[in-house]
Amino acid sequence: MVTAISNYFKGRGAQINPNNSFLKQQYIQEHVEGLDEEFLQSEKTEIIYTYPKTIINKVENTDIGLGYSLNPYQGCEHGCIYCYARNSHEYWGYSAGLDFERKIIVKKNTAELLETHFSQKNWKPKPIMLSGNTDCYQPIERELELTRKILQTCLKYKHPVSIITKNSLVTRDIDVLTELAEHNLVHVMISITGTDEKVRQLLEPRTATYKNRMATLATLSKHRIPCGVMVAPIIPGINNHEIPAVIEQSAYAGASSAGITIVRLNGSVAQLFKDWLVKNFPDRADKVWNQISECHGGKVSDSRPGTRMKGEGKIAESIMQLFKLSKTRFMPDADSFKFNTEDFNYRAGDKQLSLF
């Protein structure tokens, strides 16, 4: 049962702004009045521009299966309370809580850096994942179009790219995605965690509705863009029972593959999630927390390769079994996509070459 409470930040996942573990000094609010209230409780989203020297990250996580990732944005206004990327905001000097949702760092020179990287003779093309950390189609993308420029650069150089998003804004780039798909250069995963809109509004407050995400799968499929559904993360006691419905609806919409992970609450995410859980589901908070712990050997997070994404124990096994059965029933012809790495051309940006 979802319980309405006062002093709740509507439209935000996190309800607190915990201290940054890397900082010795912290801002605190001593009086709920005047400048303190305005400074610490402002719900406005702040855009912070940066100009990094590199943009492609090598993925050491063997559970993901892709060698590189690219994140044009740090922080994410979608506000998913369970997001493991929240901890990375502390590296920038901010909190993993409300700061993660309200202070969005924009890597303004992303496309230029990517083109420079692709132009290197020694670069061996491997699929680059958007977004391994924060959503590349979060709200600010509508205005800045950094993700669209990334896709255009990948098309220009014929470089493979993978996308995972919760935002239907991805359909804006159907024209570029269609061309990439013609060369087997793109695969899109739409993250769908359930079917209950009331829960989504609390769990992932500024994401596209589940209905719109299903419609997004249908649009991608209609344009023959390889796409699948990521039923992740599964939170036992919150959305595990919705696995069959998500896969059934996704398959009907045109998804040709499906993936799953079980929630893990690493670093500051544990404190944020527990606060959210108690405030929104007080009747089952202890039960949900204990079930998450049971999936990770008595802790709410596990960093061991091979188990951190799928968990272990009876609850995790039952979740994975339900996923497999649902996939067999509703998506019997699920396929594995193979990216084209043969057409990559590092000289695509050569101005002299373009004259001939």
N, C-alpha and C positions, 0 to 999 in steps of 0.2 A: 504494500500500500504506500503510495506516494503522499507524503505529508507536507502541507504548505506551512512555511515558517516565515517569521518576520525578519527583516534585515537580510534578505537573501538577494544576491546579485543576479537578477534575472538576465538571461542571455550570456551568462558566463558559467563555465564548468567549475573552476576553482572558486572557493568561497573565502580563501585566506591567502596571504602572501608570506609564506615562511621565509626565514632568514636564509641568505645565500651562504652555503657552507664554506665558501672560499674567502669570504670577507671577514675581517677582524672587527670592523665597525658596521653597525646597522642603523637604519632609520627606524625609529619607533614612534608610535602615536600615544602621547601622554594624555591628551585632552581631545575628546570627540567634539571639536568645535573649530571654527575659524580656518586658518591656513592648514593645520594638521589634517582636518577632514578633507579639504579640497585636494591636498597633495597626495594623501595615501588612499583615498577612496574614489578618486576620479574614475569614471567608467569609459572615458574617451580612449580611443586607440591612437597610439603614437607611432608614426612611421620614422624609422631611423635609417639613413642611407649609409652604406659602407662601400668601399672599393677594394676588395681582397686581391691578393696576388695570384692565388690559385682557386680553382672552382671544383675540380673533380676529386672525389675522395675514394680511396681504395677501401673496399669493404672486407674486413677481416672476419666477419661473422659467417661461418660456413653454413649456418642454418638458412641463410637467405638465398644462396645459390647464384647471385650475380656479383660480378667483380668490382663494379664501381657505382657510385651514387653521386647525385648532384642536387643541391638544395639552394634554389635562388632566394629563399626566405628562411630566416631563423625566428622562432616563435610562430605561433599560429592562432589566428583569431577564431578558428573553429571551436576551440575551447574544450576538446575532448578530455575528460577528467582523468582517464587512464593512460594518457599518452606518455610513452617512455622517453620521448624527445624533450619533455619538460626539463629534465636535468641538464641538458646541454645549454639551456639559457643561463645557467649559473656561470658558465665559462665566459659569458659576455658581461658579467657583473650584475645580473638581474636575478629575480626570484623565479623559481619554477612554478609558482602559483599564478596569481593574477597578472604579474608582469609578463609571463609567457604569452598571455592572450592579449595584452594591451600594449606591449612594446614590440613591434614587429620590425625586425632588422632586414633591410632590403639590400641585396648584393647587386648594386646598380650596373656594374660592368660585366655581368654574367655572360651574355652572348659574345662579347668581344674576347673574353678569356677562353671561352669554349672554342671559338674559331682559331685562336692562336694555338690551342692545344691540338686540335685536329690537324693543323698544318705541319706538325712535327713529323719528320720522316720516320722516326723510330716508334711512333705510336701504333700499337697493335689494337685494332678495333674489338671491343667487347661491349656487350649491352650495358648502357648506363641507366641506372634506375632513378626516376623522378617519382616520388620523393622518398628517399630512404629515411628522412628525419621528419620534416614538416611538409604539409600539403602544398604542392606546387600550384594548386588551383584555389587557394584560399581567397577570401574576398578582395584583397588588394590587387590580385592578378587581373581582375576585370579592367582596372585602370592602367596598370603598368605593363602588362603583356610580356613579362620576362619569360614565362613558360612558352608562350607562342614563339618568341624569338629563338628559344632553345630548339624547339621542334623544327623551325625553318632552317636552322643551322645544321641539324642532323640530316634533314632532307638534302640540303645542299651538298654535304659531304658523303651522303649515303651511309650514315652511321646508325647502328641499331640503338633503340631507346625503349625503355619500359616505363610505364606510368602506373601509379596507384593513387587514387583520390577518392574523397567523399563528396566532391562537388560536381554538380551537373554542368558547371562552366566549361568542362572539357569538351562539350559538344560545340562550343564556339569555334573550336579549331578543327572541325570535321574536314575542312578542305585540305589542310596540311596532313592530318592523320590518314586521310584516304590515299594520298600520294605515297606516304610512308608505307602503308599497308600493301600497296601494289608491288613493293619491293621486299616485302617480309621484313620490314625494319621497325615495326612497332607492335607492342602488346599492351593492352590497358586492363588493369584490375580495378573494379569498383568495390570499395569497402562498404559492406552492409552488415550491420551488427544485429538487426532484428526487424520486426514489423510493427512494434508498438510505438506510435508517435509520441505518446506522453513520456515514455522512458527515454526516447531519443532526445527530446527537448532538454532533459536533465543531463543526460550522458554526453551528448554531442551538440550543444545548444545552437551553434551557428553553422551547422552543416546543412546540406540539402536534405529535404525530407526523404524518407525511404521510398515513397511513391516516385519522386523525381529521380532517385538513383536507379530504380527499376526502368524508368522511361529512358534514362541515359544508356543503360545496357541495350535496350531495344534500338535506340538510334545508332549506336556504334555497330551493332550487329547488322542492321539494315544497310549500312555503308560498307559492310564486309571488313570491318576493322576487328581483328582478333581481340576478344575480350573475355573476362572471367569475373567471378565474384570472390572477394576475400571476406569470409565470415569471421571477422576478427576485430577486437579480441572477444573471446567467449568468457563471460563472467558467471561462474556457477551461482545459481540462485537468482540471477538477474535476466539473462538472455539465452541460457543453454537450451531451454525448451523450444526456442524459435529456429533452431538450425534447420529442421526439415522444411519449414515454410519459406525460409530465405532461399534455400537451394532450389526448391520447386518453382518459386516465382522467378528466380534468376534464370533458370533453365528455360522457362517459358519466354522470357524476355530476350533470350539469345545467347546467354553466357555459355561458353564451351569448356570452361574449366572452373575449378573451385579450390580454394585454400582455406586454412583455418589456423588460428593460434589461440592459446589460452592466456588470459591476462597475467602479467607479472608486474608487480609494483616495485620497481627499482628506485633506490635513492629517495629523493624528496616526494616522489609520486605516492609512496605508501602513506605518508602523513596527509597529503592532499586528498587521496581517495577515501581514507577512513573518515575524515571530516565530512566529505561529501556524502558518504554512505550513511553515516549516523543522522545527518540532517534530512536526507531524502527518503531513507528506508529504515527508520528506527525499529520497526517491528521485526526486521530480519537482518539487521546489520551484523550481529555477532555470527549468525549462521553463514552469511555470505563470506565474511572475513575468514572464518575457520575453514570453509570449503576451499577458498583460494590458497590458504596455507597448506591444506592437505595435498594440493596439486603440486606443491613445491617443497616437499620434504619437511614440512613444519614451518616454513618461512613463506613470505608473500612474494618472494622473488628468487630466481635461480639463474645464475650466469653460466651454468655448464652447457657447453655445446651439445646439441642433440636432445636436451630435455627442457631448456629454458622456454622454448616456443610451444611445446606440446604438453609439458608437465609430466607427472608420473603419479602412480597410485590409482585406486579404484575410481575416484571421481573423474580424473583425467582420462582414464581408459574408457569409461562410459560415454564421455563427451566425444572422444575420437571414434568410438564405435557407432554412435548415432550419426556422426558426420559421414562415415564410410557407407553406412546403410542408405542414408539420404542421397548421397552422391550416386550410388549404384541404382537406386530407384528412379531418380529424377534426371540424372545426367549420365546415363550409361555409356554414352559415346564421348565422354570427356577426353580431350586431347592435350598433348604437351606441345607447346609452340617452339619452333626452332628459328632463331634469328639468322638473318642473312648478314654475314660478315665479309662476303667476297667482293662486294661492289664498292667498298670504301675507297674514297679517292682523296688523299691528303693534299692534292694539288687543286682541289675545287676552288680554292680562294685565290689561285694564282692569276693575277690580272693579265699577265702576258699570255697565259694559256687561253684565256677567254677571248682573245683576239682572233683565234684560228677556228 
